[in-house]
Structures are given as structure tokens and as C-alpha cells.
Amino acid sequence: MKLHFNSISKGFLAVATILLVAIGCQKKTGSNTNQPRLQVMLTDNPDPNIKEVWVDIREVRIKMGDSAEVILDDAYPGVYNLYELTNGRDTLLADASIPAGSISQIRLVLGDNNYVITKDNKRIDLTTPSAQQSGLKVQIKQDVSGGILYRLILDFDAAKSIVKAGNSGKYILKPVLRVISFLPSGGNVRGVVMPDSVRTTVYAINGPDTIASTFTDTLNGQYFISNLPAGPYSFSFVPNDTIHKTAFRTVPVILGQTTVVDTVKLELR
């Protein structure tokens, strides 16, 4: 069977940049809500001429302005079959705190275990040219700040990324990446409930549905909920004692912004 690499369809890497994971019932509880967070996720589209495409991802790094690169912690290095990540499925590559500022570059560091499996189950290893061995760099130049959720999508052009090396029978992995979008992807809400000594549950309600919830900090009464879909919300403040009344507020959540709710003062029954 002759493999037509020129007909390989475009795949893509979806990199979701998530800043500020919420306190309470959301993941990464106890995170500093003034510090951005970055989640990197991987997804792909299938090609009828290829059975499997395996990419060995070792590290994800970002560069803030002109400073040195930052290696994202809480990473999940491994050899990923892009064709298992189709029809909206994806996989998490990293989930890390990052500095606020300006991201100038993202770099995916690859290992040596990159290959394709053809429809007739033939494995063809993909070599990486020396110019690419330091990683796949993409220029971004995007400001990021605490309290805002962003989603970054990188396009992985498979049709241009697998190149036949003359008559050697070898194929070279020369990934072509480009930025599709880098946009805010949700809104955040923060505020204070007094007295701060009362542990209070905060519910974010949109229409008939409770979208998210968290607890106030008993040291200062603060709460923070991130990554809420934009729209009008009713917030319910339920104290955990029996001497204070439940309080309510109506607050709009705006895409890419942090809404500060007026201080809630719980009333005695």
C-alpha cells in the first residue's frame, strides 16, 4: 500500500488557557486567585489514510516577555495518539500556575518516540530535524492577568508536518503550528460576606440551575468563583448557623471580567 502523506488532513492541538481556578467546590482549591493558571489540552481531527499518529510530548513551556522560560508544573508528559482525541475529545497536558504579564511564546518539547501507523498496520518512525529538537515554538504576544479565564487554541497542520526525506524511505516530523484564537472564555465573581466568622455557602444560580458554589473564608469572609458563563445570576448566601438569615443578590457575569459584589451583611433572624 502506498501511503499518500500529502493527503493527510489537518489536525489541531487545542490549548486551553485557564486562569484562576475557583475556591471551594472547584478543582485546585486553595489556589491564589490573584495568580493566573494555565491548562494545556490536546485534541485532533482524523484522516482516512492514517490509522494512528503518535506524538511524544515531554514538556510544555511558556516565555513571559523577555524573561526566561517557565516550565509548566503539574504536567502529564506522554506519547499521545492524536486519533484517539477526535469528535470533541481532548486530554490534559498540563495544569499550572503562571505569572501575570505578557506571554510571548509557548513551546512544546518533544521526545524521540514519534511515529504513524498506516491502515495496513505498518509503523513508520518520524525523525525530528535538529532545528526542531529544542521544541515547537509558537509566538503569542498576549497579555494575561489574574481573575480572567482565557482559552488559547493552536492549530497543528498535519498535512505540512510529515515530510518524506527524499528516497531514503524515512519521514520527518516538522510540525507546523499556528495560533487560532486567544480569547476570554468566562467571567468571575468575588466578594465578602460579614460577619466573617460565619462560614457561608455561596451559590451561583442561572435561571433554574445552580452553576457553581463555594464557601467564604472564615478569616476574612471572602469568596471567589471563576469561569462562569456570561449572563444574569442570582447569588444565594446561606450561613451555616441558625441565627442569621439567608441573603440574596442579583449580579451580571461578564465575559472576561471579574465582577465585585457589594459586601453582604447577614441579618439576624
C-alpha positions as CSV (number, residue, x, y, z in Angstrom):
1,M,0.0,0.0,0.0
2,K,1.4,3.4,-0.9
3,L,0.9,6.0,1.8
4,H,-0.1,9.4,0.4
5,F,1.2,11.8,3.1
6,N,0.1,14.8,1.0
7,S,-3.5,13.8,1.6
8,I,-3.2,13.9,5.4
9,S,-6.0,16.1,6.7
10,K,-5.4,18.9,9.1
11,G,-5.4,18.1,12.8
12,F,-5.1,20.5,15.6
13,L,-3.9,21.0,19.1
14,A,-6.4,22.7,21.4
15,V,-4.6,24.5,24.1
16,A,-7.0,25.9,26.8
17,T,-5.6,28.5,28.9
18,I,-7.4,28.8,32.2
19,L,-6.6,31.4,34.7
20,L,-7.8,31.4,38.3
21,V,-9.4,28.1,39.3
22,A,-12.1,28.9,41.8
23,I,-12.0,28.3,45.6
24,G,-14.3,25.8,47.2
25,C,-16.2,23.2,45.1
26,Q,-14.0,23.7,42.1
27,K,-10.7,22.0,41.3
28,K,-7.4,23.3,42.7
29,T,-9.0,24.6,45.9
30,G,-6.9,26.9,47.9
31,S,-5.2,28.4,44.8
32,N,-4.1,32.0,44.9
33,T,-7.0,33.7,43.0
34,N,-4.8,36.6,42.0
35,Q,-2.4,34.3,40.1
36,P,-3.2,33.1,36.5
37,R,-3.4,29.4,35.9
38,L,-2.7,27.6,32.6
39,Q,-4.3,24.4,31.4
40,V,-3.0,22.9,28.2
41,M,-5.2,20.4,26.4
42,L,-4.7,18.3,23.3
43,T,-7.3,17.3,20.6
44,D,-7.2,16.3,16.9
45,N,-9.2,15.5,13.7
46,P,-9.0,12.1,11.9
47,D,-7.6,11.2,8.5
48,P,-8.8,8.2,6.4
49,N,-5.3,7.3,5.2
50,I,-3.7,7.1,8.7
51,K,-4.7,4.7,11.5
52,E,-2.7,6.3,14.3
53,V,-0.5,9.3,14.8
54,W,1.6,9.2,18.0
55,V,3.3,12.4,19.3
56,D,5.8,12.2,22.2
57,I,5.2,15.4,24.3
58,R,7.7,15.8,27.2
59,E,7.2,19.4,28.4
60,V,5.2,22.5,27.9
61,R,7.0,25.8,28.4
62,I,6.0,29.4,28.2
63,K,8.0,32.6,27.9
64,M,6.9,35.7,29.7
65,G,8.1,38.8,27.8
66,D,11.9,38.8,27.6
67,S,12.3,36.7,30.8
68,A,13.5,33.1,30.9
69,E,11.1,30.3,30.0
70,V,8.8,28.8,32.6
71,I,8.3,25.0,32.6
72,L,4.6,24.3,33.5
73,D,4.3,22.1,36.5
74,D,1.6,19.5,37.1
75,A,2.3,18.3,33.6
76,Y,1.3,15.0,32.1
77,P,4.1,14.0,29.6
78,G,3.5,11.0,27.4
79,V,3.1,9.6,23.9
80,Y,-0.4,10.7,22.7
81,N,-2.3,9.1,19.8
82,L,-3.9,12.2,18.2
83,Y,-6.6,9.9,16.6
84,E,-7.9,9.0,20.0
85,L,-8.7,12.6,20.5
86,T,-11.4,13.2,18.0
87,N,-15.1,14.2,18.0
88,G,-14.6,16.8,20.7
89,R,-12.5,14.6,23.0
90,D,-9.3,16.0,24.4
91,T,-6.7,15.3,27.0
92,L,-5.0,17.5,29.6
93,L,-1.3,18.1,29.1
94,A,-0.6,20.5,32.0
95,D,-2.3,22.5,34.7
96,A,-0.1,25.0,36.3
97,S,0.1,28.5,37.9
98,I,1.8,31.1,35.7
99,P,2.9,34.6,36.3
100,A,0.8,37.6,35.3
101,G,2.2,39.6,32.5
102,S,2.6,39.1,28.8
103,I,3.1,35.6,27.2
104,S,5.4,36.0,24.3
105,Q,5.9,32.3,23.4
106,I,4.7,28.8,24.1
107,R,7.0,25.8,23.4
108,L,6.1,22.1,23.2
109,V,9.2,19.9,23.9
110,L,9.0,16.6,22.1
111,G,10.7,13.3,22.8
112,D,12.0,10.8,20.2
113,N,9.0,8.4,20.2
114,N,7.0,9.9,17.3
115,Y,5.5,7.7,14.6
116,V,2.5,6.9,12.5
117,I,0.6,3.6,12.0
118,T,-0.8,3.0,8.5
119,K,-4.1,1.3,7.7
120,D,-2.2,-1.9,7.0
121,N,-0.6,-1.7,10.5
122,K,2.8,-0.6,9.2
123,R,4.7,1.6,11.7
124,I,6.8,4.5,10.3
125,D,9.0,6.3,12.7
126,L,9.2,10.1,12.4
127,T,12.6,11.7,12.9
128,T,12.9,15.2,14.1
129,P,15.4,17.6,12.4
130,S,18.0,19.2,14.7
131,A,16.3,22.6,14.3
132,Q,13.1,21.2,15.9
133,Q,14.7,19.2,18.7
134,S,14.7,22.1,21.1
135,G,10.9,22.1,20.8
136,L,8.0,23.6,18.8
137,K,7.8,27.3,19.4
138,V,4.8,29.5,18.7
139,Q,4.9,33.2,19.1
140,I,1.9,34.5,21.0
141,K,2.3,38.1,22.5
142,Q,-0.8,38.0,24.7
143,D,-1.3,39.9,28.0
144,V,-2.7,37.8,30.9
145,S,-3.8,38.9,34.3
146,G,-5.2,37.4,37.4
147,G,-9.0,37.0,37.6
148,I,-9.6,36.3,33.9
149,L,-10.1,33.0,32.1
150,Y,-8.6,32.7,28.6
151,R,-8.7,29.9,26.0
152,L,-5.8,29.5,23.6
153,I,-6.2,27.3,20.5
154,L,-3.2,26.2,18.5
155,D,-3.7,24.6,15.0
156,F,-1.4,21.6,14.2
157,D,-1.3,21.2,10.4
158,A,-0.6,17.5,9.9
159,A,-0.6,17.9,6.0
160,K,2.5,20.1,6.3
161,S,4.0,18.4,9.3
162,I,5.0,15.0,7.9
163,V,7.6,15.2,5.2
164,K,9.2,12.5,3.1
165,A,13.0,12.6,3.3
166,G,13.9,12.1,-0.4
167,N,14.4,8.5,-1.5
168,S,15.6,7.3,2.0
169,G,12.2,5.8,2.9
170,K,12.2,7.9,6.1
171,Y,9.7,10.6,7.1
172,I,10.5,13.7,9.1
173,L,8.2,15.3,11.7
174,K,8.3,19.1,11.1
175,P,5.3,20.3,12.9
176,V,3.6,23.4,11.7
177,L,1.7,25.2,14.4
178,R,-0.3,28.5,14.4
179,V,-2.5,30.4,16.8
180,I,-6.2,30.2,16.0
181,S,-7.5,32.2,18.9
182,F,-6.7,33.5,22.4
183,L,-9.9,34.9,23.9
184,P,-11.5,35.3,27.3
185,S,-13.8,32.3,28.0
186,G,-15.8,33.2,31.1
187,G,-16.4,35.6,33.9
188,N,-15.5,35.6,37.6
189,V,-17.3,36.9,40.7
190,R,-15.7,37.9,44.0
191,G,-17.0,39.5,47.2
192,V,-17.1,39.5,51.0
193,V,-19.8,38.2,53.5
194,M,-20.0,39.6,57.0
195,P,-19.7,38.7,59.8
196,D,-16.6,36.9,58.5
197,S,-16.7,34.4,61.4
198,V,-19.7,32.8,59.9
199,R,-18.9,30.1,57.3
200,T,-21.3,30.8,54.4
201,T,-22.1,28.8,51.3
202,V,-22.4,30.9,48.2
203,Y,-24.5,29.5,45.3
204,A,-24.3,31.0,41.8
205,I,-27.7,30.4,40.1
206,N,-28.6,31.0,36.5
207,G,-32.3,30.5,35.8
208,P,-33.4,27.3,37.5
209,D,-29.8,25.8,37.6
210,T,-27.1,26.1,40.2
211,I,-24.0,26.6,38.1
212,A,-21.3,26.7,40.9
213,S,-20.9,27.1,44.6
214,T,-18.1,27.8,47.1
215,F,-17.6,28.8,50.8
216,T,-16.4,32.0,52.4
217,D,-13.1,32.2,54.1
218,T,-13.7,32.4,57.9
219,L,-10.6,34.6,58.2
220,N,-11.9,37.5,56.1
221,G,-15.3,36.4,54.7
222,Q,-14.0,36.5,51.1
223,Y,-15.2,34.2,48.3
224,F,-14.3,33.8,44.6
225,I,-16.0,31.8,41.8
226,S,-14.3,31.6,38.4
227,N,-15.2,30.5,34.9
228,L,-18.9,31.2,34.9
229,P,-20.7,31.5,31.6
230,A,-21.8,35.1,31.0
231,G,-25.3,36.1,31.9
232,P,-27.5,37.3,34.8
233,Y,-27.1,35.4,38.1
234,S,-28.9,35.2,41.4
235,F,-26.5,34.6,44.3
236,S,-27.7,32.9,47.4
237,F,-25.7,33.3,50.7
238,V,-26.6,30.5,53.1
239,P,-24.9,30.8,56.6
240,N,-24.1,27.6,58.4
241,D,-25.6,28.8,61.7
242,T,-29.2,29.2,62.8
243,I,-29.2,32.8,63.9
244,H,-28.5,34.5,60.6
245,K,-30.9,34.8,57.6
246,T,-30.1,33.7,54.0
247,A,-29.2,36.7,51.8
248,F,-29.6,37.2,48.1
249,R,-28.0,39.3,45.4
250,T,-28.6,39.7,41.6
251,V,-25.3,40.1,39.7
252,P,-24.4,40.1,36.0
253,V,-21.4,38.0,35.0
254,I,-19.5,39.5,32.1
255,L,-17.2,37.6,29.7
256,G,-13.5,38.1,30.6
257,Q,-14.2,40.2,33.6
258,T,-14.3,39.9,37.4
259,T,-17.5,41.3,39.0
260,V,-17.1,42.5,42.5
261,V,-20.3,42.1,44.6
262,D,-21.2,44.6,47.2
263,T,-20.4,43.3,50.7
264,V,-23.2,41.1,52.0
265,K,-24.1,41.7,55.7
266,L,-26.0,38.8,57.1
267,E,-29.0,39.8,59.2
268,L,-30.1,38.2,62.4
269,R,-33.3,36.2,62.5
